[in-house]
């Protein structure tokens, strides 16, 4: 989803760092072989995620929603020496593709893949995180936030994807549209919760950056 005028968007992309070759290959294979390839973070947002990770220099990252592992590898670029990523996805059919690129990237040993329901898995993780990326089923965004907030280190960053939801958050709400209803409540929560400070960035489909106090 693009909210900027096309010429401005193209200019921004043209004057931003290109994605590494391995991510170009992963993107191409995702579009060729996987359903709903639009779920991919993509080159421009991927570079934003990578630069943010490099600025934060996280030791522990939690990713809720792996998909084919594109964002995972972007975040891995900023890991400190010995750092690790725990990534959760409910679709076990994607593990082979994820592993193919995790192996090629050189980050294989720093990435732990967990398959299943994140709502059930997160409470079993005894880690404190410097960076969390929420990019899974929108209807559970609020639940994910409440599950991870006490697992965040002070100064840690929570990134939430798709928070503008193709612009639906500013349109008349369809009572049957659960995802948009939850995202509206989630965006309000992230703006008002006293434990964090938040800015919502109109990047692609909306990316919220929240710093834990």
N, C-alpha and C positions, 0 to 999 in steps of 0.2 A: 504494500500500500504506500502510495506517495502523496504527501500533502503539500509539497512545494510545487511551484510551477516547473514543468518538465525541463526547461532550459537551465533553471537554477539547480535543479537536482542533478542534471547531467554534469554541470560545471563542478559541483561539489564532489561528485564521484571522480571526475577526471583529475581533480587536484588533491586527491587523497591517495595514500599508499595502495598499491595493488596487492591483492591477496597472494600468498605464497603458492607455488605450483601445486603442492600437495592438496591444498584446499580447492584449487581450480579443478583438479581431478576428482575430488570427492563430490564437489558440486555437480559436475557433469554426470557422474555415475548415479547420484541421487535422482537427478532429473530423468535419467534413462530407465531406472529400475524400481523406484520406490513411489508408492502412492502419496499424493498430496505433497509434491516437492516444494510447494510454496511455503511449507513450514520451515524450510532451511533459512538460517540467519542471513546468508548471502554476503557478498564481498564487502559492501560498504559498512553494514552493521557489524560484520565480523571484524573489520579493522578497528572499529570503535571498541568492541569487546576486548580485543587484544591489547590496545593501547591502555585501556582502563586497568587491565590486569597487570600490565607492566608498571603502571603508576602505583598501584596498590601493593604489588610484590607479595601476593598472598602465600601463606604456607599451606592453608587448607581451604579448598573450594568445594562447595556443594552445588551440583547442578540437578535441578528437578525438571526432567524432560531431556533425554539424550538425543532422540531422533537418530540421525545418522552420524552424529559426533562432530559436526562442523564447529559449533560453538565451543565444544569441549576442547578442541585443538587450539582454538583462538585463545581461550583462557590459559591453556597450558604454556603458552609463550611467556607468560609473566610469572610463572611459579618460581619461588625461591628454590635454592638448592635443597633437595630433599623434600620439597613440597609435594602435595598430592591432590588429586581431584577425585571426589566420590560422585558418580553420576547415576541417576535413577531413571529407568524407563520401564513401562509396562509391556512393551512389545519385544518379546524375545527373538522374533524373526529378524530384527535389525542387527543383532549381535555380530553376525558374520561380517557384515559390511563395516560396522564400527571397528571391529578388531583389525580388519585389513588395513585401515588407515591409521589406527593407533600404533600398529606395529611399524608402519612405514615412517611415522612421524618421529620416532625415537623417544616418545613419551609413554610408551606402553607400561613400563613398570610404575609410573606415577599415577596411573588411572585405574580406579576400581569401579567396575560396572556392577550395578545391582538391578535385578529384574523383578518387577512386582509393583504393588500398590504403594506409592510414596507415602500416603497417609499412615500406612502400617510400618513402613521401613524407617522413616525419619526418627521416631521415638527410640529405636534400637541403636541409633548411632551416638556413640559417646565421644563426640568431638566438638571443639569450638572452631567456628569458621570465620575467615577473614573476608570471604566473598561467597555470596549465594546468588544463583541465577534461577529465577522462577519462570519456566517456559513450558508448562504442561497444560492439563485441562483447566480451562478458565473458571469453571464452576467451583474449583477447590482452591483458588488463589488465597482467599481469606484463611482457610484452614492451613495452608502451607505457611503463611506468614506467622500464625500463632504457634506453629510447631517449630519454626526455626529461630524466632526472635531471641529466645533464651539460650540458644546455641551460638549466638554471634559474639565475637570479641568486640570490645569497645573500639569504635572507629571503623568497624567492618562495614562492608557495602552490600546492600541487597539490590539486585537488578531484577526488574520485572518487565517481561516482554509483552507486546501486543495490547498495551493498556488503552490504546485508542480504538482498537477493535474495528478497523475499517471505517472509522468515523461514527459508528453506531452510538458511541457514548454521548454524542451531542444531538442525536435525533430522537424523535418521539419513541418511547419505549414500547415494544411489543410485549404484552404481559406474558406471552409464552416463551420469550427469549431469556432463558435462565442465565446464559453466559454474560450477556450485556448487563443484566440486572446485578449480577455478582461483581462484575468489573466496576460498575458505578459505585457500589458500596466499597470495593477494594481501594479504588482511587481516593475516595473520601477518607478511608481509614489511614492510608499511607500519608495523607496530608495532615491528619489531625493527631495521630498517635504520638504522645510526648516522648517516646523512647527513640524516635528517629527524626531526622530532618530530610526532606524530600524535594526533588525537583523532577517534574515530568517533562521529558524531552520529546519533541515531535519528530523523532527519527524513525523513518519507515513507518511501522504500524504502532509506534509509541513505545518508548523505553523509559521506565521510571528508575531513577537513581536515588537510593535512600541510604543515608549514613547513620549508623547506630551510635547513639550518644554513650 
